[in-house]
Amino acid sequence: MNRIIGKKRVAILGFLFVCVAGGCSQSVPDVSYQIETDKPCQTMAYFSASDAWSMQFIGLWPEEKQNLVADWLFSTENDANGQPKGIGLSLWRFNVGAGSAEQGEASQIASPWMRAECFLNADGTYDWNKQQGQRNFLKLAKERGVNKFLAFLNSPPVHYTQNGLATNTGRGGTANLKPDCYGKYVRFLADVVQGVEEHDGIKFNYICPFNEPDGHWNWVGPKQEGCPATNKEVAHTVRLLSKEFVSRNMDTQILVNESSDYRCMFRTHETDWQRGYQIQAFFCPDSVDTYLGDTPNVPRLMLGHSYWTTTPLSELRNIRCQLRDTLDKHQVGFWQTETCIMGNDEEIGGGNGFDRTMKTALYVARIIHHDIVYARAESWQWWRAIGGDYKDGLIREYTTDDNLLDGRVEDSKLMWALGNYSRFTRPGAVRLSVSAFDQTNAFIPDGDTDQQGLMCSAYKNVDGTYVIVVINYANEEKEFSIHKEKVGNAQWQVYRTSDKEGENLLPVGKVKSGKNIQIPARSIITLQSN
């Protein structure tokens, strides 16, 4: 090895790469990492984000601005220099509104940006001209190759809720749904799935009838559309919806439970047993009142949100390991379907203030890595595609029109960092295990994850290409060498996202096995084999 001053040296030997302590010229590495091609982990599904709530307006902006946003989010094309035009999201989340927008200020939701229209009118008829901006983005996504869509609801329609609102206003933790409206609610859900397909040519492959039903904010209110529910109320609704889908010969999958906190999925957390132990409640046959494991159209899959489980760093790992243990016990798959930056994310200053830089991007990339590697998430989904002056959007909007129908948009390193995963790890890819060893070749537990340094994950796409994503959280550069062991004379394209202007999935050259490349401090690279 050549002497490297002020760096750590890392070599990828086929699917083996080695890290030597900074400033050393020793021939024996401190740590070696091996990508186990014969040890597949989970099969990856989708990377995604949602249209809430901004697309109701952005989708009505001038066409060239809509196309710019759609290219950033959905495109899998490259420009003339080989740089990706977008991050290639493979699924799009559609927020089915409950009708707070029509209520205006009477909705008790202060901001029009957090209200949503409802297809259903008070007289029971439907208006398929509603949610037009969001529906425009369904079509823009489809035009760019997205063929999987998920509909989710924060609240039942206001016509069916106990308080006549889409927000809970401190009612308590039970469902804000009139007892005689459960049947009406599931018929509404089926009507929406069929209506959007009939009018827009978009099929919702998945639907989530509840969003964060265990979230304590849902019964404090008001803030935004939201509805609490107990596990028994969720199960009752899902069973009715399953029957409705079966009777209509619909194959849309019904997903549960969009939990607000991983800890509610395997125990109780800031709630009681009626809203905790959700994996056991829905997928253990002993839970007779709530068991969904034999329900048609309900996959053996749990959905949860990464919020509030990211600090301290020990818990970032431990909570996900506990979640995975319970999922494995009951043979249940897992999707992470929503997160953004919250007040407890103190390392990057909490959620206030939009951040274009790698500071937030790296922080979120570390969450993605832990969700995929430790919780074994098969899908990873961000919260809002577009937001305001807060760390909840991949894209920042600046509205300039009093009617909210024009403005400008700004991308972020966060969006492109997500693209290091979403653009290259395609649906059906298999994640491969990564092992670490010390100088004596002894196995190092969790050695693929240095939370303040290198974090690596690897994937094999269905087309046979390999993808390696490496996060460098550290403040020092690292050097890589890819050798030809096991993969022949493989040639790898290197894409890099960093704080440098223009380094947004920037192709920084191709490297053959055996040649060196660098990963700068505070950056993310993706290596894609030919």
MOWOWO-V162839 format. One record per pair of residues at least 24 apart in sequence whose ideal C-beta (glycine too) atoms are under 7 Angstrom apart, sorted by the first residue. I is the first residue (numbers start at 0). GAP is how many residues later the second one is. If there is no record, write none. Layout:
# MOWOWO-V162839
i->I gap->GAP
i->I gap->GAP
This chain:
# MOWOWO-V162839
i->0 gap->24
i->0 gap->26
i->3 gap->475
i->6 gap->469
i->6 gap->470
i->6 gap->471
i->6 gap->472
i->7 gap->468
i->7 gap->470
i->8 gap->470
i->9 gap->468
i->9 gap->469
i->9 gap->470
i->10 gap->469
i->10 gap->470
i->10 gap->472
i->11 gap->468
i->11 gap->469
i->11 gap->470
i->11 gap->471
i->12 gap->470
i->12 gap->472
i->13 gap->469
i->13 gap->470
i->13 gap->471
i->13 gap->472
i->13 gap->473
i->14 gap->471
i->14 gap->472
i->15 gap->469
i->16 gap->463
i->18 gap->435
i->21 gap->454
i->27 gap->411
i->29 gap->409
i->30 gap->405
i->30 gap->407
i->30 gap->413
i->30 gap->416
i->31 gap->404
i->31 gap->405
i->32 gap->401
i->32 gap->403
i->32 gap->414
i->32 gap->415
i->32 gap->423
i->33 gap->401
i->34 gap->397
i->34 gap->399
i->34 gap->423
i->35 gap->396
i->35 gap->397
i->35 gap->399
i->36 gap->395
i->38 gap->393
i->38 gap->394
i->39 gap->390
i->39 gap->392
i->40 gap->335
i->40 gap->390
i->40 gap->391
i->40 gap->392
i->41 gap->334
i->41 gap->336
i->41 gap->389
i->42 gap->335
i->42 gap->385
i->42 gap->387
i->43 gap->334
i->43 gap->381
i->43 gap->383
i->43 gap->385
i->43 gap->387
i->43 gap->415
i->44 gap->333
i->44 gap->334
i->44 gap->382
i->45 gap->44
i->45 gap->45
i->45 gap->102
i->45 gap->333
i->45 gap->381
i->46 gap->42
i->46 gap->43
i->46 gap->333
i->46 gap->371
i->46 gap->374
i->46 gap->375
i->47 gap->41
i->47 gap->43
i->47 gap->44
i->47 gap->45
i->47 gap->331
i->47 gap->333
i->48 gap->24
i->48 gap->40
i->48 gap->44
i->48 gap->332
i->48 gap->333
i->48 gap->335
i->48 gap->336
i->48 gap->345
i->49 gap->43
i->49 gap->45
i->49 gap->333
i->49 gap->334
i->49 gap->335
i->50 gap->42
i->50 gap->43
i->50 gap->44
i->50 gap->83
i->50 gap->86
i->50 gap->334
i->51 gap->43
i->51 gap->332
i->52 gap->42
i->52 gap->60
i->52 gap->61
i->52 gap->63
i->53 gap->59
i->53 gap->330
i->53 gap->332
i->53 gap->333
i->53 gap->343
i->54 gap->78
i->54 gap->79
i->54 gap->82
i->54 gap->331
i->55 gap->60
i->55 gap->75
i->55 gap->77
i->55 gap->78
i->56 gap->76
i->56 gap->347
i->56 gap->348
i->57 gap->75
i->57 gap->328
i->57 gap->339
i->58 gap->73
i->58 gap->74
i->58 gap->75
i->58 gap->77
i->58 gap->78
i->59 gap->72
i->59 gap->73
i->59 gap->345
i->60 gap->344
i->60 gap->345
i->60 gap->346
i->61 gap->344
i->64 gap->344
i->65 gap->70
i->65 gap->74
i->67 gap->341
i->68 gap->317
i->68 gap->326
i->68 gap->340
i->69 gap->67
i->69 gap->70
i->69 gap->71
i->69 gap->74
i->71 gap->323
i->71 gap->339
i->71 gap->343
i->72 gap->312
i->73 gap->67
i->73 gap->70
i->73 gap->71
i->73 gap->72
i->74 gap->69
i->75 gap->69
i->75 gap->347
i->81 gap->425
i->82 gap->422
i->82 gap->423
i->82 gap->424
i->83 gap->335
i->83 gap->339
i->83 gap->421
i->86 gap->328
i->86 gap->329
i->86 gap->331
i->86 gap->332
i->86 gap->335
i->86 gap->336
i->87 gap->331
i->87 gap->334
i->87 gap->335
i->88 gap->57
i->88 gap->333
i->89 gap->56
i->89 gap->58
i->89 gap->332
i->89 gap->336
i->89 gap->337
i->90 gap->55
i->90 gap->57
i->90 gap->58
i->90 gap->59
i->91 gap->46
i->91 gap->49
i->91 gap->54
i->91 gap->57
i->92 gap->57
i->92 gap->59
i->92 gap->288
i->93 gap->40
i->93 gap->44
i->93 gap->55
i->93 gap->56
i->93 gap->57
i->94 gap->39
i->94 gap->57
i->95 gap->55
i->95 gap->56
i->95 gap->57
i->95 gap->96
i->96 gap->34
i->97 gap->55
i->97 gap->56
i->97 gap->57
i->97 gap->58
i->97 gap->59
i->97 gap->60
i->97 gap->68
i->97 gap->127
i->98 gap->58
i->98 gap->59
i->98 gap->67
i->99 gap->58
i->99 gap->66
i->99 gap->125
i->102 gap->55
i->106 gap->58
i->106 gap->59
i->107 gap->57
i->107 gap->59
i->107 gap->61
i->107 gap->114
i->108 gap->58
i->108 gap->113
i->108 gap->115
i->113 gap->110
i->115 gap->109
i->117 gap->39
i->117 gap->40
i->118 gap->73
i->118 gap->76
i->119 gap->37
i->119 gap->39
i->119 gap->68
i->121 gap->37
i->125 gap->65
i->125 gap->69
i->127 gap->67
i->127 gap->71
i->134 gap->65
i->137 gap->62
i->137 gap->64
i->138 gap->61
i->141 gap->60
i->147 gap->57
i->148 gap->53
i->148 gap->54
i->148 gap->55
i->148 gap->56
i->149 gap->54
i->149 gap->55
i->149 gap->56
i->149 gap->58
i->150 gap->41
i->150 gap->42
i->150 gap->53
i->150 gap->56
i->151 gap->56
i->151 gap->59
i->151 gap->106
i->152 gap->55
i->152 gap->56
i->152 gap->58
i->153 gap->57
i->153 gap->70
i->153 gap->71
i->153 gap->72
i->153 gap->73
i->154 gap->70
i->154 gap->71
i->154 gap->72
i->155 gap->29
i->155 gap->71
i->156 gap->31
i->159 gap->24
i->159 gap->25
i->165 gap->59
i->166 gap->54
i->166 gap->55
i->166 gap->56
i->166 gap->57
i->166 gap->58
i->166 gap->59
i->167 gap->50
i->167 gap->51
i->167 gap->53
i->167 gap->58
i->167 gap->59
i->167 gap->60
i->168 gap->52
i->168 gap->53
i->169 gap->49
i->169 gap->50
i->169 gap->51
i->170 gap->48
i->171 gap->47
i->172 gap->46
i->172 gap->55
i->172 gap->57
i->172 gap->98
i->172 gap->102
i->173 gap->54
i->173 gap->56
i->173 gap->59
i->174 gap->52
i->174 gap->53
i->174 gap->54
i->174 gap->58
i->175 gap->51
i->181 gap->54
i->181 gap->55
i->181 gap->58
i->182 gap->57
i->184 gap->52
i->185 gap->51
i->185 gap->54
i->185 gap->55
i->185 gap->58
i->186 gap->57
i->188 gap->52
i->189 gap->54
i->189 gap->55
i->189 gap->58
i->189 gap->60
i->192 gap->57
i->192 gap->59
i->203 gap->48
i->204 gap->47
i->204 gap->48
i->205 gap->46
i->205 gap->47
i->205 gap->49
i->206 gap->45
i->206 gap->47
i->206 gap->48
i->207 gap->47
i->207 gap->50
i->207 gap->95
i->208 gap->28
i->208 gap->29
i->208 gap->32
i->208 gap->45
i->209 gap->24
i->209 gap->47
i->209 gap->48
i->210 gap->47
i->211 gap->46
i->211 gap->47
i->211 gap->48
i->211 gap->93
i->212 gap->44
i->212 gap->62
i->213 gap->45
i->213 gap->46
i->213 gap->50
i->213 gap->57
i->213 gap->61
i->214 gap->45
i->215 gap->54
i->215 gap->55
i->229 gap->44
i->229 gap->45
i->230 gap->43
i->230 gap->44
i->230 gap->47
i->230 gap->50
i->230 gap->59
i->231 gap->42
i->231 gap->57
i->231 gap->58
i->234 gap->47
i->234 gap->54
i->234 gap->55
i->234 gap->57
i->237 gap->54
i->237 gap->57
i->237 gap->60
i->238 gap->56
i->241 gap->53
i->241 gap->54
i->241 gap->55
i->241 gap->56
i->244 gap->52
i->245 gap->50
i->251 gap->45
i->252 gap->44
i->252 gap->46
i->253 gap->43
i->253 gap->44
i->254 gap->46
i->254 gap->48
i->255 gap->26
i->255 gap->36
i->255 gap->46
i->255 gap->47
i->256 gap->25
i->256 gap->45
i->256 gap->46
i->257 gap->45
i->257 gap->47
i->257 gap->79
i->258 gap->45
i->258 gap->46
i->259 gap->45
i->259 gap->47
i->260 gap->46
i->260 gap->47
i->260 gap->48
i->261 gap->42
i->261 gap->47
i->261 gap->57
i->261 gap->61
i->262 gap->56
i->264 gap->37
i->264 gap->39
i->264 gap->58
i->265 gap->56
i->265 gap->57
i->265 gap->60
i->277 gap->24
i->278 gap->47
i->278 gap->48
i->278 gap->51
i->278 gap->53
i->279 gap->50
i->282 gap->47
i->282 gap->49
i->283 gap->46
i->299 gap->31
i->299 gap->32
i->299 gap->33
i->300 gap->31
i->300 gap->32
i->300 gap->34
i->301 gap->25
i->301 gap->30
i->301 gap->32
i->302 gap->32
i->302 gap->34
i->303 gap->32
i->304 gap->32
i->304 gap->33
i->304 gap->34
i->305 gap->30
i->305 gap->33
i->305 gap->61
i->305 gap->65
i->306 gap->32
i->306 gap->35
i->307 gap->34
i->307 gap->36
i->309 gap->35
i->309 gap->57
i->310 gap->33
i->310 gap->34
i->310 gap->35
i->312 gap->138
i->315 gap->54
i->316 gap->53
i->316 gap->57
i->319 gap->50
i->319 gap->51
i->319 gap->54
i->319 gap->55
i->320 gap->53
i->322 gap->52
i->323 gap->50
i->323 gap->51
i->323 gap->52
i->332 gap->45
i->333 gap->41
i->333 gap->42
i->333 gap->43
i->333 gap->44
i->334 gap->42
i->334 gap->43
i->334 gap->44
i->335 gap->35
i->335 gap->39
i->335 gap->41
i->335 gap->43
i->335 gap->44
i->335 gap->45
i->336 gap->44
i->337 gap->43
i->337 gap->45
i->338 gap->28
i->338 gap->43
i->338 gap->44
i->339 gap->42
i->339 gap->43
i->339 gap->44
i->339 gap->51
i->339 gap->52
i->340 gap->50
i->340 gap->51
i->350 gap->39
i->350 gap->40
i->350 gap->41
i->351 gap->38
i->352 gap->36
i->352 gap->38
i->353 gap->35
i->353 gap->36
i->353 gap->37
i->353 gap->42
i->354 gap->36
i->355 gap->54
i->355 gap->56
i->355 gap->57
i->356 gap->56
i->356 gap->142
i->357 gap->55
i->357 gap->140
i->357 gap->141
i->357 gap->164
i->359 gap->31
i->359 gap->54
i->360 gap->52
i->360 gap->53
i->360 gap->56
i->361 gap->109
i->361 gap->111
i->361 gap->160
i->363 gap->50
i->363 gap->53
i->364 gap->52
i->364 gap->106
i->364 gap->159
i->365 gap->85
i->365 gap->89
i->365 gap->105
i->365 gap->107
i->367 gap->53
i->368 gap->80
i->368 gap->86
i->368 gap->88
i->368 gap->102
i->371 gap->59
i->371 gap->85
i->372 gap->75
i->372 gap->76
i->372 gap->84
i->381 gap->36
i->393 gap->24
i->412 gap->84
i->412 gap->86
i->415 gap->81
i->415 gap->88
i->415 gap->89
i->416 gap->80
i->416 gap->107
i->418 gap->86
i->419 gap->49
i->419 gap->75
i->419 gap->77
i->419 gap->85
i->419 gap->104
i->419 gap->106
i->420 gap->48
i->422 gap->82
i->423 gap->43
i->423 gap->102
i->423 gap->104
i->424 gap->34
i->424 gap->42
i->425 gap->35
i->427 gap->34
i->428 gap->30
i->428 gap->31
i->428 gap->32
i->428 gap->33
i->429 gap->29
i->429 gap->30
i->430 gap->26
i->430 gap->28
i->431 gap->26
i->431 gap->27
i->431 gap->28
i->433 gap->24
i->453 gap->24
i->464 gap->63
i->464 gap->64
i->465 gap->63
i->466 gap->59
i->466 gap->61
i->467 gap->59
i->468 gap->55
i->468 gap->57
i->469 gap->49
i->469 gap->55
i->470 gap->53
i->471 gap->47
i->471 gap->49
i->471 gap->50
i->471 gap->51
i->473 gap->47
i->474 gap->46
i->474 gap->47
i->475 gap->45
i->476 gap->41
i->476 gap->42
i->476 gap->43
i->476 gap->44
i->477 gap->41
i->478 gap->37
i->478 gap->39
i->479 gap->36
i->479 gap->37
i->479 gap->39
i->480 gap->33
i->480 gap->34
i->480 gap->35
i->481 gap->29
i->481 gap->31
i->481 gap->32
i->481 gap->33
i->482 gap->30
i->482 gap->31
i->483 gap->29
i->483 gap->30
i->486 gap->26
i->486 gap->42
i->488 gap->24
i->489 gap->39
i->489 gap->40
i->490 gap->39
i->491 gap->35
i->491 gap->36
i->491 gap->37
i->492 gap->35
i->493 gap->31
i->493 gap->33
i->494 gap->30
i->494 gap->31
i->495 gap->27
i->495 gap->29
i->496 gap->26
i->496 gap->27
i->497 gap->24
i->497 gap->25
